[in-house]
C-alpha cells in the first residue's frame, strides 16, 4: 500500500507501519467536531480511559521495578517479565472477546498506520478537508483508540482492491495523549518485530 503523505511536519516524528486494524469510520460535521473533540481531549470520566490509564500506570511501575530487580538478580527479573507477558496475553484475549460484542460495525482493514495518521482503502470517496470520527481496535492487544481525523486526500489508487478503490489518507487532529502513546507503543513494537524477523532471515 502507498504510504500516506505527511500533511504537516509534526507527524514526521512518528514511525509508520503496515498493519491490520479494525476500523469504524463516520463522517461528522463542524458542530459534531466541537462537541466530540472535548470528550476526546478530556476523557477523564470515561470508564475506558480510566482503565487504560490504570493499566499504563501499572505497566510503567512494573517495568521500573523489574529493571531495578534485574540489577541484582537477572533470573528473577526474567521470570517476572515472562509472567507479565502471560498476564498480558490473557488480558488481550479477554479484551478482544469484550470488543467482539460491539464489533459488527468494525471491519479488519489493511492500513498504513502511525501515531499521526492512517491510510487505507475504502469503497466510497470522501472529500478532502472533511472530518471523520474514527474508532480503531489494535491487535493483538484489543486496545480501542478514539479520534477525530481530517481527510488529507481520497483518490483512486491503481493498486487498490476493486471493491475498495479509493485510498483514504487521514491525519489525527483530536486524540487523547494516552491513546497517542498507545499508538506509538504499538507501532514501535511492530517495527521491532519486523526488524527481528529480518535479522533472523539474514541468519538462515
C-alpha positions in Angstrom: 0.0 0.0 0.0 1.1 3.5 -0.8 2.4 5.4 2.2 0.2 8.3 3.4 1.5 11.8 2.7 2.6 13.8 5.7 0.4 16.9 5.8 2.5 18.7 8.4 5.9 18.3 9.9 4.6 17.4 13.4 3.7 13.9 12.1 7.2 13.1 10.8 8.5 12.1 14.2 6.1 9.1 14.2 7.0 5.7 12.7 4.7 4.3 10.1 3.9 0.6 9.8 1.7 -1.6 7.7 -0.9 -3.3 9.9 -4.3 -4.9 10.1 -6.7 -2.9 12.3 -10.4 -3.0 13.0 -11.9 0.3 11.9 -15.2 2.1 12.4 -15.5 5.4 10.4 -18.2 8.1 10.4 -18.1 11.5 8.7 -19.0 14.3 11.0 -19.9 18.0 10.6 -18.2 21.0 12.3 -20.8 21.1 15.2 -20.2 17.5 15.9 -16.4 18.0 15.8 -16.5 20.7 18.5 -18.7 18.6 20.8 -16.8 15.3 20.3 -13.3 16.9 20.5 -14.0 18.0 24.0 -14.9 14.5 25.2 -11.9 13.0 23.4 -9.4 15.5 24.7 -10.8 15.4 28.2 -11.9 11.8 28.7 -11.3 11.6 32.5 -14.8 10.4 33.2 -14.7 7.7 30.6 -14.5 4.1 32.0 -12.4 3.0 29.1 -10.0 5.9 29.6 -9.7 5.2 33.3 -9.0 1.5 32.6 -6.3 2.4 30.0 -4.8 5.0 32.4 -4.6 2.5 35.3 -3.0 -0.2 33.0 -0.5 2.3 31.7 0.5 3.4 35.3 0.8 -0.2 36.5 2.9 -1.2 33.4 5.3 1.7 34.0 5.6 0.8 37.7 6.2 -2.9 36.8 8.9 -2.0 34.2 10.7 0.3 36.7 10.6 -2.4 39.4 11.8 -5.2 37.2 14.6 -3.1 35.8 15.7 -2.5 39.4 15.5 -6.2 40.3 17.5 -7.0 37.1 20.5 -5.2 38.6 20.6 -7.7 41.4 19.1 -10.9 40.1 18.6 -11.4 36.3 16.8 -14.7 36.6 14.1 -13.4 38.9 13.6 -10.3 36.6 13.3 -12.6 33.6 10.8 -14.8 35.4 8.7 -11.7 36.2 8.8 -10.4 32.6 7.6 -13.8 31.4 4.8 -13.7 33.9 3.9 -10.2 32.7 3.8 -11.4 29.1 1.5 -14.3 30.1 -0.8 -11.9 32.0 -0.9 -9.6 29.0 -1.8 -12.4 26.7 -4.7 -13.3 28.9 -5.8 -9.7 29.2 -5.6 -9.2 25.4 -7.8 -12.3 24.9 -10.4 -11.1 27.3 -10.3 -7.6 25.7 -10.8 -9.0 22.2 -13.8 -11.0 23.4 -15.3 -7.9 25.0 -14.7 -5.9 21.8 -16.4 -8.6 19.7 -19.7 -7.8 21.3 -19.8 -4.5 19.5 -17.7 -5.5 16.5 -20.4 -5.5 13.9 -19.5 -2.0 12.7 -15.7 -2.5 12.8 -14.0 -4.4 10.0 -10.4 -5.7 9.7 -8.6 -3.5 7.2 -5.1 -3.3 5.9 -3.7 0.1 6.8 -0.6 2.2 6.9 -0.5 3.5 10.4 1.3 5.9 12.6 0.5 7.9 15.8 0.0 10.9 13.5 -2.4 9.4 10.9 -3.6 6.4 8.9 -4.2 5.4 5.3 -6.4 2.6 4.0 -8.7 1.9 1.0 -12.4 2.5 1.1 -15.4 1.9 -1.2 -16.7 5.5 -1.5 -14.8 8.8 -1.9 -14.8 11.3 0.9 -13.9 14.9 0.1 -10.5 16.3 1.2 -10.8 18.6 4.2 -13.8 16.7 5.7 -13.7 15.4 9.3 -14.4 11.9 10.4 -14.9 10.1 13.7 -12.6 7.1 13.9 -12.6 4.1 16.2 -9.6 1.8 15.9 -9.1 -1.6 17.5 -5.4 -2.6 17.7 -4.4 -6.3 17.6 -3.3 -8.3 19.5 -3.9 -6.0 22.5 -7.5 -5.2 21.7 -6.9 -1.6 22.7 -9.5 0.9 21.4 -8.4 4.2 20.0 -10.9 7.1 19.6 -10.0 10.0 17.4 -11.2 12.7 15.1 -9.3 12.8 11.8 -9.1 15.1 8.9 -9.2 13.9 5.3 -5.9 14.7 3.6 -6.9 13.1 0.3 -9.1 10.3 -1.1 -8.3 9.3 -4.6 -8.5 6.2 -6.7 -5.3 4.1 -6.3 -4.2 1.9 -9.2 -3.2 -1.0 -6.9 -6.3 -0.8 -4.7 -8.7 -3.7 -4.4 -11.7 -3.5 -6.9 -14.2 -3.3 -4.0 -12.3 -0.5 -2.2 -10.7 1.6 -5.0 -10.2 4.8 -3.0 -7.1 5.4 -0.9 -8.1 7.5 2.1 -5.4 9.4 3.9 -6.2 10.8 7.3 -4.3 12.9 9.9 -5.4 12.6 13.5 -6.3 16.1 14.8 -8.0 15.2 18.0 -6.8 12.3 20.2 -6.0 11.9 23.9 -2.4 11.8 24.9 -3.0 8.3 26.3 -4.3 7.0 23.0 -1.5 8.6 21.1 1.0 7.0 23.4 -0.7 3.6 22.9 -0.3 4.1 19.1 3.4 5.0 19.5 4.0 1.9 21.6 2.0 -0.3 19.2 3.9 0.9 16.1 7.3 0.7 17.7 6.5 -2.9 18.9 5.6 -4.0 15.4 8.6 -2.3 13.9 10.8 -4.1 16.4 9.2 -7.4 15.5 9.8 -6.8 11.8 13.5 -6.0 12.4 13.9 -9.1 14.5 12.3 -11.2 11.7 14.5 -9.6 9.1 17.6 -10.4 11.2 16.5 -14.0 11.7 16.1 -14.3 7.9 19.6 -13.0 7.4 21.0 -15.8 9.6 19.0 -18.6 7.9 
